[in-house]
Amino acid sequence: MKIRPYKPPISPTAKPFRAVRRLQRNPTYMPIKIGPVINTAVIVGISATATMSGFIFGFLMYIAGL
C-alpha cells in the first residue's frame, strides 16, 4: 500500500482541470445539425408526392381500362 502525500484542500469554487477538459471533449448534449434534417424531410416529401401521383395515375388508367 502506498502512502499518499498530503495535499492541501482545494477550494470548493474551483473546478478540477480534468473535469473541465472531460466536459469539453465529451459534451453531454448533441448539437443538432439542421441541414441534414431538412434534406431528409424534403426527400421524404418528394418521395411521398411521387408515390401518391403514381397511385392516382395508375388508378385513373385502371378506371379508363388501359
N, C-alpha and C positions, 0 to 999 in steps of 0.2 A: 504494500500500500504506500502510495506516495504522499508525502507531506506537502500540502499546498501552501505556497507562500501567502502571507497576509496581504489582502488587497483592501484599500480603503473603500468605504461605501460610495456608490455612485449616486449622484443627485437624482431624485425622483423625476425631475422635469426633463432630464437628458435622455434621448433615445439611444440605445446601443447602435453602433455603426452597422453591425451585421444585420440587424432587424430592418434598418432603413434600406440597406442595399438589397436585401431579400425582397422587400416590398416593391422596390423599383424594378428588379429583374423579373419577378413573378407577380404581376398585378392580379388581384382577385377578380377584377372586372374584365369583361371582354369588350374592347372598343368595337362599336358597331360600324361596319362599313356600309354606307347607304348604296353605293354604286352597284355592287353585285345583287343586292336585294331588289333594286328597281329593275335591273336587267332581267332577273328571273321572273319578276311579275309581268314584264312586257312580253317575254317569250311565252309564258303561260297564257296570257290574254290572246295573243295571236294564234296560238295553237287551238285554244277553245273556239275562237271565231272561225278558223278554217274548218275545224271538225263539224261545228254546227252548220256551216254553209254546205259542206259535203252531204250531211244528213238531209238537209232540206232539198238540195238539188237532186239527190238520189230518190227522195220520196216523190218529188214532182215528176221525175222521169218514170217512176213506177206507176203513178196515177195516169200519166199520159200513155202508158203502155209501151214504152220504148225499152 
